[in-house]
Amino acid sequence: MRFLFNAFGRLQRFRILAVITLIYLFGFLLTRVALLFWFADWRQLRFADWLNVFQTGLRFDLLIALLGIQTQLWHFTWIGRSWLKTRPSRWFIEFCWLFAFCFVPQFAVIESLFFSEFDGRLNYIAFEYLVYPTEVCCNIWQSFPVIELTSLVALVGGGMWWVMRRRFHRMLDDQMPLRQRVGVFVGVWTLIVGLWLTSDMGSMNVTKNRPANECAGNGVYSFLYHAWTCQIDYDQSYLTIKPEIAAAEVRKRIFTAADEWHETSQNPFDRTVRQAEPRRDWNVVIVMEESLGSDFVGALGDDRGLTPCLDKLATQGLLFDNFYATGNRTARALEAVMTTLPPIPTESILKRDHSKHVYTLAHVLADRGYNRLFMTTGRGIFDGRRKFLTDNGFDRFIEQKDFVNPVFVNAWGASDEDLFNKALTELDGLHDEGKPFFACLLSVSNHRPFTYPDGRIDRPSSQQRRDNAVKYADWSIGMFFDKVGEHAWKKNTLFVVMGDHGARVFGSQLFPMKSYRVPVLMLGPDEVGKGARCSTLACSLDIAPTIMGLLGGDYRSTFFGRDVRHLPPEQGYALMQHNHDVALLTADQRLVVLDARRQAWVYTLDPKTFALKPERLPPKDRVQATAAFFQTAYRLYYDERLFPTLDAASITGAPASESSAIVPASHAVATKRP
């Protein structure tokens, strides 16, 4: 013990940084303990799991703490005593102290709030949200007691600063030769390099409990990692197979015997889909519900009575009860439904830089003479929605600024009832043009801060909870369909009501399957599929081909999805993405997961509890099939080969220079890793 005190004393001015480092470590430790007890099922953890969580966490925390003192470390090392005591230097140092002391409680609050919503440390979602400060700041302001929390942070951080500043100034007066200062500097950086090389995101996986593994990490490290790797090179980071084998693997799964393959096309999946049913030019309206997971829907087993309107509609149409979202963001749902492209890790193609020429359902329907409308009550700039959709087949885009006197507006946009009431007017106008129309309506109300007006549901509006937001979203759907019956175009319209993703990512599994299940309901003219159910395993990629199957007639396609109605149940599968992991779930309940360290994992899924039981050896054929989907999607996207090879005049909505033979674009996406 005396040795430690003597060593601490010899640090001279660097004792300040040692104290700040300890404060960082103590703050991170308290945050980890709180997260474990609040969000992880800690009773399932063994003693060895606890040790692994805290041992791993200490490595991450120490790395971040040492990086957090770098400004002062450089200042103390290279600035002599006379300059160190000048007024500008002391002001700068005081600011660094105040920032450090406030950062610890501030980050603990941020992590707790983020963990409560996403059941994990700060990840790529947090990084993506920073690009849209309007939505994020308004959401935080409307959802949480910001003033109270900020006051608490200022009180704790400012109090520590006030108590420690005089002691720190006395330590600054200690003289220390340059050689000793450089020795401390080199020692700190040697430790940083050692921790850097031995700590990565994969080292967080120390238990079989996902929230516990999240707690083993560090939120600052996780945030920086996901910001650094938001667009990683798939070919360098994931398992791959030969391109020609990959293409053959995918064709084997998405082609039917009746399809006519265009072998000379730039796209290996370019085909004419031959359908036995005659062409029907029905209108198509997709209602994409924000955060509406299957676990809220009474028709799918929930007993809380949150969705009476949707449950009633389920008796009037075709209900798909085994659908999975491809991701946990709305951008992923739009990408999947419109393009049927497997989700490239980690960022949706809505925000990537090769998205001006992507083949979509809107293009297919444009070739049939449809008008194409997209409506959302949020801002079109969010997640790049307006640009992506108007670049790729939609001829009209309505957003928040187009709504006059809405019932309410929160951080994410105007209310669901505003969306549906305006949609009725817009669809009347499209009907009057005498052409079939395709419209996608994207709601936003079922999202924190869970806003809804008085008089809509049977609970007081002061209770801003998820359950009440779901009830309001359901009420709005019921209101819309009640009014639809009064409009002439209803009898000739196919409606698709679906959840874009689950409400939140939760559970102890490494890949949170329960959060990915979503309801899909199709209501067509002539009572198509009335009261029927389809339990074939599928995912959001299959929405567009299933719609085209109901519309009948032949069409040109490069889609990865399939018509679920005509699919043998044993051939069902779902493709998904979670953070940096991608996965393929097959009908026999086996899940293959590929991670960014070129590894594959296989689990058996319990369809009732959604528990994942790991298997020892990944079957080669399943790993090969999983790799085929994702590597092919990645390469086609960056080579800009998602369109069929057609003459320019035959592709509505695409410039002639783009729709003729496309030369694969060279691309370089830097592989980044903290």
Secondary structure, 3 states (H helix, E strand, C coil): CHHHHHHHHHCHHHHHHHHHHHHHHHHHHHHHHHHHHHHCCHHHCCHHHHHHHHHHHHHHHHHHHHHHCHHHHHHHHHCCHHHHCCHHHHHHHHHHHHHHHHHHHHHHHHHHHHHHHHCCCCCHHHHHHCCCHHHHHHHHHHHCCHHHHHHHHHHHHHHHHHHHHHHHHHHHCCCCCHHHHHHHHHHHHHHHHHHHHHCCHHHHCCCCCHHHHHHHCCHHHHHHHHHHCCCCCHHHHCCCCCHHHHHHHHHHHHCCCCCEECCCCCCCCCEEECCCCCCCCCEEEEEEECCCCHHHCHHHCCCCCCCHHHHHHHCCCEEEEEEECCCCCHHHHHHHHHHCCCCCCCCCHHHCCCCCCCCCHHHHHHCCCCEEEEEECCCCCHHHHHHHHHHCCCCEEECHHHCCCCCCEECCEECHHHHHHHHHHHHHHHHHCCCCEEEEEECCCCCCCCCCCCCCCCCCCCCCCHHHHHHHHHHHHHHHHHHHCCCHHHHHEEEEEEECCCCCCCCCCCCCHHHHEEEEEEECHHHCCCCCEECCCEEHHHHHHHHHHHHCCCEEECCCCCCHHHCCHHHCEEEEEECCEEEEEECCCEEEEEECCCEEEEEEECCCCCCEEECCCCCHHHHHHHHHHHHHHHHHHHCCCCCCCCCHHHCCCCCHHHHCCCCCCCCCCCCCCC
